[in-house]
């Protein structure tokens, strides 16, 4: 799964990596959490950043609080599930990031937060889906979810799922292709040899803690790890 991630790269780096037509005004974020705004690139506006809340609200939902259950979507079944079927077909997005967190169970009571990233801390993009929900009062919620797949060899001992990380050459296919087979072929684990991981402090456990301290590596042995929240 993916329940927390970072986007610390500046706007120039994001513009260059994702082919945007202008430089977005981004501040470093070290602890992006569900319900918070996500900077994304949608298939209907592929050259600019827009902001959607993290946790997809299907257009037919009666209660927008369903978003808390929709931060991730299984890529293997997203094209079939009522909540994700239409977005998979019509509303796809790139979600820029430069790392994500997963909590490794160390024993029955403790979990160690792990920071997972690409070699050389390269900027990357998750495969995502987006939606617009219209409230009875005429307001709307623009939301998004991150697709997941099986973990690779590097991360499987941390969690059995990982976010779908796209190769740069596949960004256009994911956003623009009408070929469902081609899109589904992108839903696969990212190569292990292109990734790295290390343990970080439990300061990241609280979403309010949004500082560079979150991604500083710490010694795994002897840490007194707390629960996820």
Backbone as a ProteinNet text record, in pm:
[ID]
protein_1_A
[PRIMARY]
XXXXXXXXXXXXXXXXXXXXXXXXXXXXXXXXXXXXXXXXXXXXXXXXXXXXXXXXXXXXXXXXXXXXXXXXXXXXXXXXXXXXXXXXXXXXXXXXXXXXXXXXXXXXXXXXXXXXXXXXXXXXXXXXXXXXXXXXXXXXXXXXXXXXXXXXXXXXXXXXXXXXXXXXXXXXXXXXXXXXXXXXXXXXXXXXXXXXXXXXXXXXXXXXXXXXXXXXXXXXXXXXXXXXX
[TERTIARY]
84.2	0	88	26	99.8	12.6	56	-22.9	44.4	167.5	242.1	355.3	383.9	496.1	551.1	657.2	723.7	728.3	730.2	761.6	841.9	974	1062.8	1131.8	1119.5	1183	1120.8	1200.4	1146.5	1067.4	1000.6	914.4	986.7	1109.5	1185.6	1210.3	1246.1	1271.1	1144.1	1032.2	904.6	863.9	881.5	848.2	929.1	1057.8	1145.6	1112.1	1092.1	1068.9	935.4	836.5	701.9	654.4	741.4	707.7	597	596.5	492.4	520.8	416.2	434.7	472.2	474.4	517.7	573	642.2	703.1	602.9	564.4	468.4	532	450.3	496.1	476.8	581.3	573	664.4	617.2	703.9	737.2	855.1	891.4	790.9	751.5	658.6	720.1	734.9	805.1	711.9	582	489.8	348.8	331.3	200.5	112	-5.8	-92.9	-232.6	-310.6	-448.4	-528.4	-615.8	-704.4	-634.1	-501.4	-428.5	-429.9	-403.4	-400.5	-279.5	-303.1	-198.1	-175.7	-50	-16.9	-15.5	-102.5	-112	-116	-92.6	-105.2	-212	-323.4	-435.2	-428	-501.1	-501	-570.3	-657.3	-722.1	-645	-543.4	-455.1	-312.3	-255.9	-128.2	-5	-20.8	96.2	94.5	10	8.6	-30.9	4.5	-29	-169.1	-244.5	-369.6	-367.8	-461.4	-460.5	-589.7	-572.6	-684.6	-658.7	-763.9	-745.8	-717.3	-636.5	-596	-702	-763.7	-873	-987.4	-1003.6	-1098.6	-1243.2	-1323.1	-1466.9	-1539.2	-1595.9	-1667.1	-1778.7	-1805.4	-1905.2	-2043.8	-2068.9	-2199.8	-2209.5	-2102.3	-2101.4	-2202.1	-2268.8	-2360.3	-2287.1	-2176.3	-2100.8	-1954.8	-1904	-1765.2	-1662.6	-1704.4	-1610.6	-1561.1	-1620.5	-1571.2	-1426.7	-1382.6	-1246.3	-1140.6	-1165.7	-1065.4	-1038.1	-1130.3	-1112.1	-1058.3	-1035.4	-1003.5	-870	-774.3	-645.5	-563.5	-591.6	-523.9	-627.4	-588.1	-672	-585.3	-633.1	-559	-558.6	-440.5	-431.1	-485.9	-481.6	-528.2	-678.3	-752.2	-898.7	-961.5	-881.4	-935.9	-1024.1	-990	-1068.5	-1206.1	-1231.2	-1357.8	-1441.5	-1377.4	-1448	-1532.4	-1656.1	-1742.8	-1679.6	-1601.2	-1542.3	-1434.4	-1366.5	-1248	-1260.5	-1363.8	-1376.9	-1378	-1463.9	-1469.8	-1342.6	-1288.4	-1161.4	-1048.8	-1042	-936.7	-949.8	-1071.6	-1094.7	-1080.9	-1127.7	-1138.9	-1057.9	-1019.3	-960.4	-836.3	-725.4	-598.4	-505	-406.5	-316.7	-179.3	-84.7	48.7	56.6	115.3	131.4	281	344.4	489.1	527.9	642.4	692.4	842.6	908.8	1050.5	1079.6	974.8	990.2	857.9	848.9	728.5	767	675.6	699.5	616.7	675.6	601.2	649.5	561	594.7	617.8	738.9	776.7	748.4	673.5	643.3	769.2	814.1	935.4	903.3	790	737.6	590.4	525.6	381.7	340.7	431.1	395.3	459.1	564	643	644.7	653	666.8	776.6	859.6	967.7	931.9	926.3	900.5	1020.8	994.3	1098.3	1073.7	1180.5	1170.4	1221	1137.2	1164.8	1172.5	1275.8	1299.9	1378	1390	1467.3	1614.6	1700.1	1843.7	1871	1965.2	2003.6	1888.4	1790.3	1674	1605.3	1595.8	1532.8	1384	1336.5	1194.2	1122	1000.1	923.5	776	691.9	547.5	473.6	380.2	287.2	180.2	126	6.2	-114.5	-199.4	-315.1	-442.6	-553.5	-685.2	-745.6	-828.4	-890.1	-1039.8	-1109.8	-1255.2	-1304.6	-1426.8	-1493.7	-1628.3	-1650.2	-1775.8	-1850.9	-1979.6	-2061.1	-2155.3	-2144.3	-2227.9	-2365.4	-2465.4	-2599.9	-2604.6	-2510	-2510.9	-2439.5	-2393.7	-2328.6	-2177.2	-2120.7	-1974.5	-1923	-1792.8	-1735.8	-1608.6	-1577.7	-1452.3	-1377.9	-1257.4	-1170.4	-1071.8	-1070.1	-994.9	-914.6	-824	-737.7	-697.6	-655.2	-606.2	-480.2	-398.9	-275.6	-296	-261.5	-272.2	-158.6	-187.5	-86.4	-74.8	36.7	64.2	141.7	182.5	264.8	399.8	454.3	586	696	807.3	923.8	1012.5	1124.4	1212.1	1269.6	1289.7	1348.1	1253.4	1122.9	1026.6	932.4	937	835.4	842.7	959.8	968.1	919.2	887.7	832.2	680	630.4	486.3	464.7	351.8	328.2	276.6	246.7	201.6	293.7	298.8	372.5	297.1	319.2	253.7	307.6	224	268.2	350.4	478.4	569.3	594.8	566.3	578.2	716.9	760.4	881.3	848.9	941.5	913	862.7	915.6	872.6	728.3	669.8	532.1	430	474.6	381.8	273	312.4	215.2	115.6	164.1	73.4	-29	15.8	-76.5	-180.8	-138.3	-232.3	-323.3	-270.7	-341.8	-393.4	-342.6	-381.2	-525.1	-595.1	-727.7	-719.7	-597.8	-576.4	-568.5	-673.5	-675.9	-565.7	-535.8	-429.3	-295.8	-269.7	-143.7	-136.6	-246	-247.7	-229	-297	-285.4	-146.3	-78.2	57.9	155.9	121.2	208	193.8	92.9	63.1	149.3	274.6	369	467.9	534.9	633.5	749.6	798.6	915.3	1038.6	1139.5	1258.3	1329.1	1360.3	1426.5	1561.4	1637.3	1773.4	1776.1	1660.5	1653.6	1601.9	1589.2	1531.6	1623.3	1600.3	1673	1577.3	1617.9	1531.3	1617.5	1571.3	1637.7	1535.7	1563	1472.4	1486	1375.4	1374.3	1309.1	1313.2	1261.9	1109.9	1059.2	914.7	850.2	928.6	869.9	773.7	796.5	710.3	572.4	557.4	429.7	314.7	344	240.2	239.4	126.8	120.9	155.5	133.8	164.2	313.1	394.9	539.7	582.6	611.1	643.3	774.7	885.6	1016.2	1121	1237.6	1345.2	1387.7	1361.4	1397.5	1333.6	1217.6	1145.2	1225.3	1310.8	1379.1	1526.1	1566.5	1704	1715.8	1810.9	1824.1	1868.8	1817.5	1856.7	1895.8	1964.7	2001.7	1878.1	1862.5	1745.9	1748.7	1865.7	1874.3	1859.8	1785.4	1774.9	1675.3	1605.5	1508.3	1382.5	1326	1199.8	1088.8	1037.9	940.3	800.3	721.7	585.2	490.9	360.9	262	257.7	170.9	164.3	120	25.6	-22.2	-10.4
-118.7	0	124.1	239	364.6	458.3	489	573.6	701.8	722.7	844.3	856.7	977.6	994	1135.2	1158.6	1289	1346.3	1477.1	1548.9	1671	1652.9	1758.9	1833.8	1784.6	1848.6	1985.9	2077.3	2210.6	2211	2322.4	2333	2315.1	2362.3	2347.5	2200.5	2122.7	1980.2	1908.2	1942.2	1879.3	1916.7	2044.1	2087.2	2010.4	1997.5	1929	1780.4	1715.3	1571.2	1532	1619.9	1584.4	1663.7	1743.6	1813.5	1915.5	1989.6	2089.1	2216.3	2294.4	2415.6	2537	2521.6	2629.9	2568.2	2649.8	2601.9	2610.7	2497.7	2503.9	2561.1	2626.1	2682	2576	2501.3	2390.6	2414.8	2381.4	2383	2237.9	2212.2	2075	2015.6	1891.5	1821.1	1686.4	1664.8	1547.4	1444.3	1468.6	1377	1394.6	1371.2	1385.6	1270.5	1303.8	1204.7	1208.4	1101.1	1099.1	1219.4	1264.1	1380.6	1511.9	1511.3	1632.2	1654.3	1776.3	1802.4	1739.1	1682	1623.9	1710.1	1731.7	1794.2	1683	1691.4	1585.7	1643.7	1556.9	1592.4	1501.9	1557.6	1478	1459	1359.6	1331.5	1440.1	1519.3	1626.4	1758.4	1766.2	1883.4	1834	1766.1	1695.7	1784	1914.7	2001.8	2096.7	2069.1	2157.2	2081	2137.5	2081.6	2125.3	2032.8	2068.5	2001.8	2038.7	1986.5	1911.5	1790.9	1703.8	1648.8	1627	1568.4	1419.5	1369.1	1228.7	1141.2	1057.5	970.2	990.6	898.1	918.7	908.5	1005.6	1005.3	976.7	856.8	826	926.5	953.3	1056.4	1019.5	889.9	844.2	832	859.8	840.4	933.1	881.8	962.3	1038.6	981.8	1041.4	1058	1181.1	1201.5	1142.5	1105.1	1044.6	908	854.8	729.2	744.6	868.1	895.5	828.9	816.5	759.6	612	546.5	407	393.8	506.9	505	572.1	565.4	629.2	546.8	415.4	326.2	246.2	203	115.9	2.4	-120.1	-234	-227.4	-221.9	-207.2	-328.5	-445.9	-567.6	-567.2	-493.3	-497	-359.6	-254.2	-118	-100.2	-168.1	-153.2	-219	-294.5	-364.9	-310.2	-255	-213.3	-87.9	-84	32.5	165.4	166.5	292.6	345.2	255.1	293.6	268.6	197.2	156.4	275.6	372.1	489.2	572.9	602.2	675.2	602.9	469.5	396.3	415.8	426.6	442.2	586.8	680.4	818.3	922.3	893.3	996.2	941.9	947.8	897.8	1015.9	993	1102.3	1049.8	1141.1	1119.7	1194.2	1130	1192	1198.1	1314	1323.9	1300.6	1235.8	1202.9	1179.6	1177.9	1137.9	1036.2	979.9	873.4	845.4	729.2	699.4	618.6	615.1	545.8	418.3	318.5	198.1	155.1	93.5	54.6	-96.1	-133.9	-274.2	-327	-436.4	-497.5	-567	-525.2	-583.9	-688	-671.9	-773.3	-740.3	-805.1	-790	-648.3	-572.6	-440.3	-326.1	-353.6	-244.8	-245.5	-126.6	-107.1	-5	-34.1	56.7	130.4	263.7	335.5	325.8	292.6	277.4	379.5	438.9	534	464.7	462.6	391.1	493.4	483.2	585	524.9	599.7	554.3	588.3	513.6	541	686.6	746.2	886.3	980.5	929.8	1010.2	1077.2	1003.4	1058.4	1084.6	1190.9	1220.9	1115.5	1078.1	980.1	1015.4	930.3	954.4	824	829.5	719.1	724.1	607.4	600.9	624.7	718.3	750.4	764.7	773.8	798.8	920.2	995.8	1112.5	1115.5	1195	1200.6	1336.4	1370.8	1492.4	1451.8	1491.2	1462.6	1593.1	1593.7	1714.3	1702.1	1797	1798.8	1856.5	1825.3	1881	2033.1	2098.1	2244.4	2307.8	2223.3	2274.4	2278.5	2258.4	2254	2120.9	2110.2	1987	1950.4	1823.4	1771.8	1703.3	1749.9	1687.1	1600	1471.6	1376.8	1281.1	1206	1113.8	997	889.1	770.9	720.5	644.6	587.2	438.7	393.4	252.3	172.2	48.4	-37.5	-168.9	-237.5	-366.9	-453	-572.1	-656.1	-589.7	-613.7	-559.6	-629.7	-560.3	-622.1	-686.8	-742.9	-812.4	-719.1	-594.4	-498.3	-464.9	-465.7	-415.5	-520.8	-643.4	-741.6	-781.5	-768	-802.2	-687.4	-573.9	-459.8	-462	-481.4	-489.8	-565.5	-637.3	-719.2	-638.7	-510.6	-424.9	-303.8	-244.8	-121.3	-35.7	94.8	179.4	150.4	171.5	159.8	283.6	263.5	370.7	354.7	457.5	451.1	491.1	428.3	472.4	600.5	696.8	822.5	802.6	701.5	679.2	627.9	593.2	542.9	647.1	766.5	868.9	899	917.3	952.8	840.1	716.8	603.1	599	616.2	611.4	722.9	841.1	953.3	952.4	914	941.3	820	701.3	586.2	541.7	500.1	440.7	288.4	236.2	92.4	36.9	-31.6	-81.1	-182.5	-264.5	-363.2	-294.5	-187.7	-114	-48.5	5	69.1	-33.8	-144.3	-247.6	-309.3	-308.5	-363.2	-280.8	-156	-69	-94.5	-171.1	-194.2	-309.6	-279.7	-383.2	-326.5	-414.2	-366.2	-294.5	-190.4	-119.2	-205.5	-201.9	-286.2	-263.2	-372.7	-364.2	-295.2	-322.7	-268.8	-118.6	-58.8	86	158.2	84.4	141.9	120.5	198.9	181.2	208.6	169.7	184	190.2	267	268.4	306.6	271.1	307.6	455.4	512.9	652.6	662.3	781.6	804.5	794.5	757.9	752.5	891	995.7	1129.5	1137.1	1054.1	1054.7	996.2	927.6	864.4	964.1	1086.8	1189.3	1274.4	1277.4	1355.9	1502.9	1555.9	1696.7	1725.2	1622.3	1639.8	1638.2	1753.8	1767.9	1844.7	1772.6	1838.1	1743.4	1796.6	1711.2	1600.6	1617.6	1514.5	1379.7	1384.7	1260.8	1164.5	1215.4	1128.5	1105.4	1146.5	1121.3	974.7	899.9	758.5	742.2	638.6	606.6	460.1	423.4	283.9	201.1	89.2	3.7	-65.1	-108.8	-185.2	-95.2	-143	-72.4	40.6	68.7	177.3	132.4	221.4	195	248.5	161.7	207.2	206.8	304	317.1	263.6	277.5	234.6	329.3	299.4	377.4	520.3	543.1	679	709.3
0	0	0	2.8	16.4	97.1	220.5	306.3	348.5	303.5	334.7	233.3	185.1	92.4	97	20.3	18.2	-122.9	-129.7	-253.1	-210.8	-208.9	-160.9	-274.3	-396.9	-512.5	-537.2	-591.9	-619.6	-750.5	-775.1	-891.6	-1023.4	-1032.2	-1156.9	-1189.8	-1087.7	-1109.4	-1151.7	-1089.6	-1124.8	-1266.3	-1302.2	-1437.8	-1541.3	-1518.2	-1613.1	-1622.7	-1509.7	-1509	-1571.1	-1558.6	-1602.3	-1723.3	-1781.5	-1905	-1890.7	-1780.4	-1756.9	-1836.2	-1862.9	-1942.5	-1858.4	-1726	-1638	-1509.6	-1431.8	-1308.3	-1193.8	-1135	-1024	-898.6	-818.4	-691.9	-583.7	-555.7	-461.8	-342.5	-226.2	-108.1	-72.2	-15.7	20	117.9	91.8	179.3	217.5	346.4	397.4	460.9	456.8	523.3	467.6	339.9	276.7	322.1	373.9	436.3	374.7	393.4	344.4	389.9	303.7	317.1	283.1	277.5	241.8	90.3	44.5	-99.7	-167.1	-284.2	-366.7	-489.8	-524.5	-652.2	-756.5	-856.7	-956.4	-1097	-1195.6	-1336.4	-1394.7	-1439.3	-1488.6	-1639.4	-1687.7	-1831.2	-1912.6	-1849.6	-1926.1	-1919.4	-1829.9	-1823.9	-1803.2	-1904.5	-1887.1	-1877.4	-1890.8	-1886.7	-1768.6	-1668.1	-1552.2	-1426.8	-1313.4	-1183.3	-1142.1	-1084.8	-1018.1	-880.1	-795	-658.6	-628.2	-578	-540.9	-401.1	-323.7	-191.4	-204.4	-112	-118.1	-52.4	-134.4	-93.9	-189.8	-284.5	-393.2	-345.2	-385.2	-357.3	-488.3	-506.6	-631.2	-656.6	-782.5	-815.1	-763.9	-740.7	-696.1	-543.7	-472.1	-326.5	-258	-155.8	-76	33.6	80.2	190	148.1	142.8	100.3	195.9	316.6	411	365.3	259.7	202.7	156	138.1	90.3	176.6	306.9	396.9	367.5	297.1	258.5	116.7	51.1	-91.3	-123.1	-31.6	-59.4	-158.6	-165.1	-259	-336.8	-456.2	-538.1	-591.9	-579.7	-633.5	-786	-844.2	-989.9	-1064.4	-1000	-1066.4	-1091.5	-1008.2	-1018.8	-1039	-1045	-1054.5	-1177.3	-1286.8	-1409.8	-1400.4	-1290.5	-1273.2	-1158.6	-1055.4	-935.2	-961.5	-909.9	-933	-893.6	-785.8	-739.1	-832.4	-903.5	-980.6	-1130.2	-1173	-1312.9	-1408.2	-1382.1	-1470.3	-1463.7	-1345.1	-1341.2	-1414.4	-1402.4	-1473.2	-1624	-1670.5	-1814.4	-1860.7	-1778.3	-1825	-1747	-1621.3	-1536.3	-1465.5	-1535.6	-1481.1	-1453.5	-1367	-1331.6	-1292.4	-1293.2	-1239	-1106.5	-1006.5	-875.6	-845.7	-863.6	-843	-697.8	-678.5	-544.8	-554	-439.6	-439.3	-330.1	-270.3	-173.4	-105.7	-42.8	34.8	158.2	254.5	380.6	389.1	451.1	486.5	624.6	701.7	837.4	844.9	882.1	891.2	1031.4	1038.8	1167.8	1219.1	1335.6	1393.6	1500.2	1566.3	1658.4	1679.1	1774.8	1790.7	1829.6	1890.2	1940.4	1862.8	1787.4	1729.8	1577.4	1522.6	1378.9	1352.9	1256.3	1219.4	1090.8	1091.2	966.9	873.5	748.7	647.5	536.6	489.2	378.5	251.8	148.6	24.1	-89	-171.4	-272.9	-389.2	-498	-612.6	-592.6	-658.5	-653.2	-688.3	-616.9	-634.4	-600.6	-528.6	-487	-606.4	-715	-835.6	-812.5	-873.3	-874	-958.2	-918	-994.4	-987.7	-1045.4	-1042.3	-1015.8	-920.7	-899.1	-1007.8	-1041.2	-1124.2	-1034.4	-1073.3	-991.8	-1072.3	-1001.3	-1059.6	-989.8	-1062.3	-1001.3	-1029.4	-953.3	-962.7	-915.6	-954.3	-905.7	-846.1	-721.4	-651.8	-631.2	-667.1	-655	-534.8	-443.8	-324.5	-355.3	-273.2	-294.5	-296.6	-226.8	-222.3	-342.4	-435.8	-556.3	-549	-431.7	-419.9	-473.2	-486.7	-539.2	-463.8	-467.1	-411.9	-525.4	-550.7	-649.5	-572.2	-602	-520.6	-607.5	-543.2	-617.2	-529.1	-593.7	-524.3	-593.2	-520.6	-573.9	-599.4	-717	-751.2	-688.3	-651	-589.5	-666.1	-641.1	-703.4	-603.9	-645.8	-559.1	-533.3	-417.2	-384.2	-463.3	-481.1	-545.2	-437.9	-480.5	-387.8	-280.4	-315.6	-222	-106.2	-134.3	-36.1	20	-30.6	9.3	155.4	218.4	360.6	449	387.3	460.4	451	328.2	304.2	174.4	165.7	46.2	-73	-50.9	-159.9	-169.5	-288.4	-309.8	-410.9	-411.5	-512.2	-651.4	-750.9	-889.8	-924	-949.4	-990.3	-1139	-1214.3	-1360.1	-1407.8	-1515.6	-1583.9	-1662	-1670.7	-1740.9	-1883.9	-1951.6	-2090.1	-2098.9	-1984.8	-1984.8	-1939.3	-1906.5	-1858.4	-1961.8	-2086.3	-2190	-2212.2	-2214.4	-2231.6	-2119.7	-1995.2	-1883.1	-1891	-1927	-1930.1	-2052.1	-2167	-2292.1	-2368.1	-2340.3	-2421.1	-2394.3	-2500.9	-2489	-2486.9	-2496.2	-2501.3	-2359.2	-2314.9	-2177	-2151.4	-2250.8	-2233.2	-2208.9	-2283.1	-2267.3	-2129.9	-2082.2	-1949.8	-1838.7	-1849.5	-1746	-1743.3	-1856.8	-1861.3	-1778.1	-1749.7	-1670.2	-1520.7	-1482.8	-1342.1	-1289.7	-1258.6	-1218.5	-1117	-1042.6	-944.9	-1012.5	-948.4	-999.4	-974.2	-1063.1	-1046.6	-913.5	-845.2	-714.9	-720.5	-828.4	-834.6	-858.5	-883.2	-902.5	-779.5	-667.3	-545.9	-426.5	-322.4	-197.3	-82.2	38.6	155.9	281.4	379.6	509.7	617.8	743.5	852.5	888.6	933.3	976.2	1113.9	1170.2	1304.6	1310.1	1427.9	1448.6	1451.1	1435.5	1425.6	1307.5	1205.4	1087.4	1116.9	1229.7	1260.4	1268.9	1307.8	1318.8	1192.1	1118.7	995.3	1013.9	1135	1159.7	1153.2	1171	1163.4	1017.1	964.7	822.1	809.8	830.4	830.2	773.3	735.7	682.3	777.6	906.3	1004.1	969.7	903.6	872.7	785.5	699	603.4	638	757.4	801.9	843.5	787.9	825.3	970.1	1033.7	1170.7	1177.3	1285.8	1305.2	1337.2	1265.8	1285.7	1420.6	1465.5	1588.8	1710.8	1809.5	1936.5	1938.9	1828.3	1828.5	1900.9	1978.7	2043.9	1954.7	1865.4	1768.5	1827.7	1783.2	1829.6	1723.6	1749	1652	1533.6	1437.1	1312.8	1339.9	1428.2	1454.9	1603.3
[MASK]
+++++++++++++++++++++++++++++++++++++++++++++++++++++++++++++++++++++++++++++++++++++++++++++++++++++++++++++++++++++++++++++++++++++++++++++++++++++++++++++++++++++++++++++++++++++++++++++++++++++++++++++++++++++++++++++++++++++

